[in-house]
Amino acid sequence: MARIVALASGKGTNFRALLEAAAEGRIFEAEFVGLVVDRPHTGAEEAAHEAGIECTVVDYKSFASRKEYDQAFAKAVADYAPDLIVAAGYMRILDDDFVRSYPNRILNIHPSLLPAFPGLHAQRQALEYGVKVSGCTVHFVDEGLDSGPIVVQRAVSVPEGADEAQLTALIRSVEHESYIEAVSLFCEGRLRFDDRRVVILPGREE
């Protein structure tokens, strides 16, 4: 049974979707054991309380330096002894030492078809570039910016004249299933690495 810890900063829509999928049996061999947030009173924290999952608040504003915050954050996560960490709307760049502590055990979802448009405002970047297809990417976190090995991608067509809010909503419509699929694959032990390429192994029913 994989122990999963989620990281979040805001509404927690992806976190809620993962919790619902786990409750429905769509994520196998997994248990959400904790949530770590970087500010109090978030939607993600509320979702954790509703689901009976422990939440640790490591309030970024209460620390004198980023180093002190990173140390407290790392301890909060380590206390849950996670097998897998999922960044579900966590809006801070993870410290390199933290990432190295969990090689190929941190998943993140990004609103573009990486390696295109990493970083902030990916949807805006895509529209400014004039792409016809966008989407989302679930990837393992490494020490670069949205540069880790890709697990799952889903594409959407960009409607003519779409604005940033419309594209964001369109991509969000495929984010939840993408993240659920990636987490389930990890927990089922169906992910293997061929250099930086992630190979998905067939399931028992396949």
Secondary structure, DSSP 8 states (H G I E B T S, - for coil): -EEEEEEESS--HHHHHHHHHHHTT-S-SEEEEEEEESSSS-HHHHHHHHHT--EEE--GGG-SSHHHHHHHHHHHHHTT--SEEEESS--S---HHHHHHSTT-EEEEESS-TTSS-SS-HHHHHHHHT-SEEEEEEEE--SSSS-S-EEEEEEEE--TT--HHHHHHHHHHHHHHHHHHHHHHHHTT-EEEETTEEEE---TT-
